[in-house]
Amino acid sequence: MHNVCRVVGLFSACWDRHHGRNHRNQTMVLTFSNAYEMNNAQWEAQDEATAETQVDIMHPSLAPTLVPSTSAPTLVPSANTTYCTSFESGFEGWTTSTFYRHSGSTTTPYTGPSSAYDGSYYVYAETSSPHYPGVEFSMYLDLGEATLASVSFYYSMHGATMGTALLQGINRLGNSTTLWSKSGDQGDVWYSAQYNTTLPTESFQLLRFEYTSGSPYTGDFALDFICYELW
């Protein structure tokens, strides 16, 4: 004699397939015609066919957890290389024919820094005759195949006739963008400045400092401790 078992609603019932007698609950008699009787192999085949959509009602913890889908995050590159120079061993990658590397006070009184911001050396634009008025000084750095992420530096603009200083970023097409500028006497102190680029709208492979002297000679402009990060 074989018993047939099946989950019915929220109750599990087993019955004698020949006598229709419920062994779990004598008060409930389940009768089925021979056309709807299934043996154990048939039940197993049906269970395998619907296994992916059935939920074990006696073990709700086994039900799959639905995780809402989300869009892929936007990947933002992070700067991974930082370089700094305070001109202690030369111009250290910067190219210029107009800035001087110097230690201590500049040669002209009442203008320029009295000492370097970091270490002993700095670079500056000397505006004694014939370097005024309106004479341009420049210093640039080629970043090669890298792209600028940020730049920071210290500057001195001490003198009654200071001109205008600026920092430019230049892309591979030769187009320049002014990243920072300052004009006039700022006092006998070192100031800091910083610029962070925005990708992909800004992509610079060249950094260039430019200074245009005022009139007359008390307009020495100085730079020190320049740091830049590359993508």
C-alpha positions in Angstrom: 0.0 0.0 0.0 1.4 3.4 -0.9 0.6 6.8 0.6 0.3 9.9 -1.5 1.4 13.2 0.1 0.9 16.8 -1.2 0.9 20.4 0.0 -2.7 21.6 -0.1 -3.1 25.3 0.7 -1.4 25.8 4.1 -1.8 22.2 5.2 0.2 19.1 4.4 -2.0 16.0 4.0 -1.2 12.4 3.4 -3.9 9.9 2.3 -4.2 6.3 1.5 -4.5 6.2 -2.3 -6.8 3.1 -2.1 -9.0 4.0 0.9 -8.8 7.9 0.8 -8.0 7.9 4.5 -6.1 10.8 5.9 -3.5 9.7 8.4 -2.6 13.1 9.7 -6.1 14.3 10.4 -8.8 11.6 10.7 -11.5 14.2 10.5 -10.5 15.3 7.0 -11.0 12.8 4.2 -9.6 13.7 0.8 -11.0 11.7 -2.1 -9.8 12.0 -5.7 -10.7 10.1 -8.8 -8.2 7.8 -10.3 -7.7 10.3 -13.1 -6.1 12.8 -10.7 -4.0 10.3 -8.7 -0.3 10.7 -9.1 2.4 8.5 -7.9 5.6 9.8 -6.3 7.6 9.9 -9.6 4.9 12.1 -11.2 5.0 14.5 -8.2 8.8 14.7 -8.4 8.7 15.4 -12.2 6.2 18.2 -11.6 8.2 19.6 -8.8 11.4 19.7 -10.9 9.6 21.5 -13.7 8.3 24.2 -11.4 11.3 24.4 -9.0 12.3 27.9 -10.2 9.0 29.5 -9.4 7.8 27.6 -6.3 8.5 29.0 -2.8 8.7 26.7 0.2 5.8 27.9 2.3 7.0 25.8 5.3 10.4 27.5 5.1 9.9 31.2 4.0 13.5 32.0 4.8 14.5 30.0 1.7 12.7 32.4 -0.6 15.0 34.3 -2.9 15.8 37.9 -1.9 15.0 40.4 -4.6 17.7 43.1 -5.1 16.7 46.2 -7.0 18.9 46.8 -10.0 20.9 50.0 -10.2 22.8 51.7 -12.9 26.5 51.3 -13.1 28.4 53.9 -11.1 30.3 56.6 -13.0 34.0 56.0 -12.7 36.0 59.1 -11.8 39.7 58.9 -12.3 41.9 59.8 -9.3 45.2 61.6 -9.5 48.0 59.2 -8.9 51.3 61.1 -9.3 52.4 64.3 -7.5 55.5 66.3 -8.2 56.9 69.2 -6.2 59.8 71.5 -6.8 61.3 74.3 -4.6 64.2 74.9 -7.1 66.9 73.7 -4.7 68.8 71.8 -7.4 68.0 74.0 -10.5 64.8 74.6 -12.4 63.8 70.9 -12.0 61.9 70.4 -15.3 60.7 74.0 -15.8 62.0 75.9 -18.9 62.6 79.6 -19.0 64.9 82.2 -20.4 63.6 85.1 -18.4 63.2 84.0 -14.8 66.2 83.9 -12.4 66.9 81.3 -9.8 67.9 83.1 -6.6 68.5 82.8 -2.8 68.0 85.6 -0.3 66.6 89.0 -1.1 66.4 90.2 -4.7 68.9 92.7 -6.0 66.4 95.6 -6.0 65.3 97.1 -2.7 61.6 97.5 -1.7 60.5 94.7 -3.9 60.6 90.9 -4.1 60.8 88.4 -1.2 63.4 88.5 1.5 63.9 84.7 1.4 62.5 81.6 -0.2 59.2 80.1 1.0 60.7 76.5 1.1 64.4 75.8 1.4 66.9 78.3 0.2 66.0 79.0 -3.5 63.1 80.4 -5.5 62.7 81.8 -9.0 61.7 85.4 -9.8 61.3 88.0 -12.6 63.8 90.8 -12.1 62.2 94.1 -13.2 65.2 96.4 -13.0 66.1 98.4 -16.2 65.6 97.4 -19.0 62.9 95.0 -17.8 60.1 97.5 -17.5 57.5 98.7 -18.4 55.4 96.0 -19.9 58.2 93.4 -20.3 56.9 89.8 -20.4 58.5 86.9 -18.5 57.5 83.3 -18.9 58.3 79.8 -17.5 56.7 76.6 -18.7 56.5 72.9 -17.8 55.8 70.2 -20.4 53.7 67.3 -18.8 54.4 64.9 -21.7 51.7 62.3 -22.2 50.1 63.0 -18.8 47.2 65.3 -18.1 47.1 67.9 -15.3 44.8 67.1 -12.4 45.7 70.0 -10.1 48.5 72.6 -9.4 49.4 74.6 -6.3 52.2 77.1 -5.7 53.4 80.0 -3.6 54.0 83.5 -5.0 55.4 86.8 -3.9 54.1 90.1 -5.4 55.8 92.7 -3.2 56.5 96.1 -4.7 54.8 99.5 -5.4 54.7 98.9 -9.2 53.8 95.3 -9.5 52.4 94.2 -12.8 50.2 91.2 -13.7 51.0 87.5 -13.1 49.0 84.6 -14.5 49.1 80.8 -14.8 47.9 79.2 -18.0 47.0 75.6 -18.9 47.6 74.6 -22.6 46.0 71.6 -24.3 47.4 69.5 -27.1 45.9 71.8 -29.7 47.8 74.8 -28.3 44.7 76.5 -26.9 45.4 78.2 -23.6 43.1 78.8 -20.5 43.9 81.2 -17.7 43.8 79.2 -14.4 44.9 82.0 -12.1 45.9 85.7 -12.2 46.8 88.4 -9.8 47.8 92.1 -10.2 49.3 94.8 -8.0 51.2 94.9 -4.7 50.3 92.1 -2.3 52.8 92.9 0.5 56.0 91.3 1.7 54.6 87.8 2.2 54.3 84.5 0.4 50.7 83.6 -0.7 49.4 80.2 -1.8 47.2 79.4 -4.8 45.7 76.2 -6.1 43.7 75.1 -9.2 41.9 71.8 -9.7 41.0 70.8 -13.3 37.7 69.4 -14.4 37.6 66.4 -16.7 36.9 65.9 -19.5 36.3 69.6 -20.3 39.8 70.6 -19.2 42.8 68.6 -20.4 46.1 70.4 -20.2 49.5 69.0 -21.1 51.5 72.3 -20.6 51.7 74.7 -17.6 52.9 78.2 -18.2 53.5 81.1 -15.8 53.6 84.6 -17.3 54.3 87.9 -15.8 54.1 91.4 -17.3 56.1 94.0 -15.4 54.7 97.3 -14.3 56.5 100.7 -14.2 59.2 101.4 -13.0 61.5 98.8 -11.3 59.8 97.9 -8.0 57.8 95.0 -9.4 59.8 91.7 -8.9 57.5 88.7 -9.0 58.6 85.4 -7.4 57.5 81.7 -7.3 58.4 78.8 -5.0 57.3 75.3 -4.0 55.2 74.4 -7.1 53.3 71.1 -6.9 51.2 69.4 -9.6 49.2 66.2 -9.8 48.8 64.2 -12.9 46.1 61.8 -14.1 
